[in-house]
């Protein structure tokens, strides 16, 4: 949904096109939270957004296109991972944000993950969003390396997956009741494993 | 689907009722693998199983009931976690089984997880199956404690979640390409964290 170079003046940020997009994506999130994927229709979204449905069809084509744009829009924010001064603190705060986003009802991230099993376009956009979020989180590991908390050749992605995967696994797939200790537990586990060298790659050029 | 105490003689294991159930559940798995949840219908399952659809409706009611019984049937096997002689070896072998089951195409476990977002009955049965599988896997941790590889007050469930969650997270939610090193990496991470005391509970009666 990035405007092409020859876009008309009203496509500037804050212009009419951007305003319609914001209204439509808000409507998608609300409808998704209320009815889930099942209840999501282009007509329902257009009506709730107060936008002509022809506009929605032209710009987003179908429900998959709407979901994909909600996911792409989620990646356009300036979110950065928490910076608490320690690896364990950063991972715990990150996990707390993840847990909060998954246990709130309705949980839009949960609904989007469920929807990504239904639509290829949503699945592709969900994958882009994961990739973007994990890439931003690498700052947590870089800071820990700079502070000397971690060895230089630490595989940031593996460490971040180890720290966060138990929350998604339990709250999305296993559907276990939220445990207030889970964010810190999973963070501690990853930090202890990291200190024990679990994510250390061979130095470049090493045999 | 356990037969009630007053079940007629043909409900004995291997009897007609058991045979029909096996045919129907095989048909559910095949249809699910070929068409996913979208293409799953009571009529299609009955036709493939060669069973009258009234029989399927009477016994399973709907697609949710069929999926729930496939999941319950998966828990009726005599599966036990691998026993290789070491914690790291057991967890790696377990993760290899998980990875194999998730990357094969079609993957019935993947299809059942996706379906559990669509049907409450399937979600409940999926939860029972996870619970049963993780309970059986606690033997891995018990053996490691007996061998002296782990302290006695190790939280088996947290260790098992830490060891296995990265595979489910990456292969089911993140949809990253399978990495042949992932089963051993995730197992090593959990084993290193365990050795560093990540899953040690306070001894009963301790302050």
Boltz contact constraints between the chains, C-beta under 6 A:
constraints:
  - contact:
      token1: [A, 114]
      token2: [B, 117]
      max_distance: 6.0
  - contact:
      token1: [A, 117]
      token2: [B, 114]
      max_distance: 6.0
  - contact:
      token1: [A, 127]
      token2: [B, 175]
      max_distance: 6.0
  - contact:
      token1: [A, 130]
      token2: [B, 174]
      max_distance: 6.0
  - contact:
      token1: [A, 161]
      token2: [B, 166]
      max_distance: 6.0
  - contact:
      token1: [A, 162]
      token2: [B, 166]
      max_distance: 6.0
  - contact:
      token1: [A, 162]
      token2: [B, 189]
      max_distance: 6.0
  - contact:
      token1: [A, 165]
      token2: [B, 165]
      max_distance: 6.0
  - contact:
      token1: [A, 165]
      token2: [B, 166]
      max_distance: 6.0
  - contact:
      token1: [A, 165]
      token2: [B, 169]
      max_distance: 6.0
  - contact:
      token1: [A, 166]
      token2: [B, 161]
      max_distance: 6.0
  - contact:
      token1: [A, 166]
      token2: [B, 162]
      max_distance: 6.0
  - contact:
      token1: [A, 166]
      token2: [B, 165]
      max_distance: 6.0
  - contact:
      token1: [A, 168]
      token2: [B, 169]
      max_distance: 6.0
  - contact:
      token1: [A, 168]
      token2: [B, 173]
      max_distance: 6.0
  - contact:
      token1: [A, 169]
      token2: [B, 165]
      max_distance: 6.0
  - contact:
      token1: [A, 169]
      token2: [B, 168]
      max_distance: 6.0
  - contact:
      token1: [A, 169]
      token2: [B, 169]
      max_distance: 6.0
  - contact:
      token1: [A, 173]
      token2: [B, 168]
      max_distance: 6.0
  - contact:
      token1: [A, 174]
      token2: [B, 130]
      max_distance: 6.0
  - contact:
      token1: [A, 175]
      token2: [B, 127]
      max_distance: 6.0
  - contact:
      token1: [A, 189]
      token2: [B, 162]
      max_distance: 6.0
  - contact:
      token1: [A, 189]
      token2: [B, 193]
      max_distance: 6.0
  - contact:
      token1: [A, 189]
      token2: [B, 198]
      max_distance: 6.0
  - contact:
      token1: [A, 192]
      token2: [B, 193]
      max_distance: 6.0
  - contact:
      token1: [A, 192]
      token2: [B, 196]
      max_distance: 6.0
  - contact:
      token1: [A, 192]
      token2: [B, 198]
      max_distance: 6.0
  - contact:
      token1: [A, 193]
      token2: [B, 189]
      max_distance: 6.0
  - contact:
      token1: [A, 193]
      token2: [B, 192]
      max_distance: 6.0
  - contact:
      token1: [A, 193]
      token2: [B, 193]
      max_distance: 6.0
  - contact:
      token1: [A, 196]
      token2: [B, 192]
      max_distance: 6.0
  - contact:
      token1: [A, 196]
      token2: [B, 196]
      max_distance: 6.0
  - contact:
      token1: [A, 198]
      token2: [B, 189]
      max_distance: 6.0
  - contact:
      token1: [A, 198]
      token2: [B, 192]
      max_distance: 6.0
